[in-house]
Amino acid sequence: MPTRICGIFAAVTLAILSLPIQAGVTDEDILKDQSTVDDILSYGMGLRGQRYSPLDKINRNTVSDIRPVWGFSLGGEKQRGQESQPMIKDGVMYFTGSYSRVYAVDARTGDELWQYNARLPDGIMPCCDVINRGVALYDDLVIFGTLDAKLVALDSKTGKVRWKKKVEDYQAGYSITAAPIVVKGKVITGVSGGEFGIVGKVRAYDAKTGKLVWERPTVEGHMGYIWKNGKKTEAGISGGKPGKTWPADLWKSGGAAPWLGGTYDPDMDLLFFGTGNPAPWNSHMRPGDNLFSSSRLAIDPDDGKIVWHFQTTPNDGWDFDGVNELIAFDYKNSGKTVKAAATADRNGFFYVLNRENGAFIRGFPFVNKITWASGLDSKGRPIYVPENRPGNPTASTDGKKGKTVLSAPSFLGGKNWMPMAYSKKSGLFYVPSNEWQMDIWNEPVAYKRGAAYLGAGFTIKALNDDYIGALRAYDPTTGKKIWEYRNYTPLWGGVMTTAGGLVFTGNPEGYLLALDDMTGEVLYKFNTGSGIVGTPVTWEMDGEQYISVLSGWGGAVPLWGGEVAKRVKSFNQGGMVWTFKLPKS
């Protein structure tokens, strides 16, 4: 063989050998995700969404020594709202960027392996920025949702499209911003678009082929379906029949979008999805509980059946979406194990439920000011303060604007999308919360396909001069607040906790923060150069513990924040992945 050809052959062979060796992701791999430390295969670092890692090499004593080892720029002009959680498999990191982009990089070096940019149409209508929260991994596929409401499966080695499915019509207001979840070989996704009068639904597809398996609407009165051998079959009306808790035909454009994605509990074999606000915001137009809006739903992953539901804000009049993650956990009570699940709602209350049947166990405020309700009754139903519901426009003198009320929390919530974490070691939940209020009023509105469908106006205000955000640690068995860390601007990034006694999060000022999980003391901080609205992760590679987080300011706060947005108006957008580890001794 000529020397030149030999050289080329050797170079190609070396290049191939230097690439990470990748194996397909199995259902068993995903089920074990939380306990396996050398990969991250699910949104939530485990299907239950606890965001807890058993790793402890980086701990209270060593965290001050961690250093950034590489940074990766998402590039281009699309540096806006990086809310993704990275995934790691066989030394490759996968994550999404704003405007429906996906990246694969070498987790050891940060070198790009491939990227995919979705071709988005001009008419997309995302309510709350052009963000995306992450991918799902299955077999040799990387699967994600797009702002024009498609589900796309990419080849994990090349980034080439393997299958693509239209989930819903973006021109009607639908979009997808959440990371899908994979359970039993099915990739399961919700949809966004509650501000446009869409009908919320959860859909399951065969992860390998993209074939539709089942569909479950999350608004009472709509028919669910299953597909067998390509044949579509009715699977029962959500709630049994139309209009039981909705007036007239408003259920036909009822919102209740499950826009944040779901968690899964293998013990009960149940998916947990939260649903968004009913449409329109003007609650006087739709007297009744308006099921299944502002609720948590337990769904059978095999056929999409709603097994139980818990509604946090019946007849929601403040945009208190019930989408926030429902996290399964166990605790002991009088020597018996309680199969529980917890959620911190936008309405300001923290709920602990029995995840076997959805029964209310306890609830307590996790923010300092709640005006719309005076508390929760024995079944967890809110005790409303009638005078603090925005007024009915038809009862006003001009018929154009109802009575304005001051409401806390604001519609951006005591906690919004940013995921909390639960530590198996400490037994505490770590909740990223915000203290703000709003002036809110109702206005007349009519449904028009693809148009904003609010019927309300608002102005958001801070409650305190010195802070809005507060990371708080709670004991879910007592409701006791153990500690809090206050932040001048709103907290909008997710939380992770580890067996090393640490809690990680980021703030809009750009700092990655590590706090003591029992005291809240800040033990480490690093400025990433742009606000953090992503969620940190940790994994082990080559015997070393790594931590990664996306940095890039954006999301709902600068778009909807009213007077609060003034606190962040000078913050720079960005798009970086930062990765840290301890130096080798």
Secondary structure, DSSP 8 states (H G I E B T S, - for coil): --HHHHHHHHHHHHHHHHS-----B-HHHHHTTTT-SS-B-STTSSTT---EE---SS-TTTGGG-EEEEEEE--SS---------EEETTEEEEEETTTEEEEEETTT--EEEEEE----TT---SS-S-----EEEBTEEEEE-TTSEEEEEETTT--EEEEEE-S-GGGT-B--S--EEETTEEEE--B-GGGT-B-EEEEEETTT--EEEEEESSTT-EEEEEETTEEEEEEETTSSTTSSS-TTGGGG-B---TT-EEEETTTTEEEEE---BSSS-GGGS-S--TTTTEEEEE-TTT--EEEEEESSTT-SS-----S--EEEEEEETTEEEEEEEEE-TTSEEEEEETTT--EEEEEESSS---SEEEE-TTS-EEE-GGGS---GGGSSSSS----EEESS-TT-SS-SS--EE-TTT--EEEEEE-EEEEEEE------TTS----EEEEEEES-SS-SEEEEEE-TTT--EEEEEEESS---S--EEETTTEEEEE-TTSEEEEEETTT--EEEEEE-SS---S--EEEEETTEEEEEEEE---SSHHHH-GGGGGGGTT-----EEEEEE----
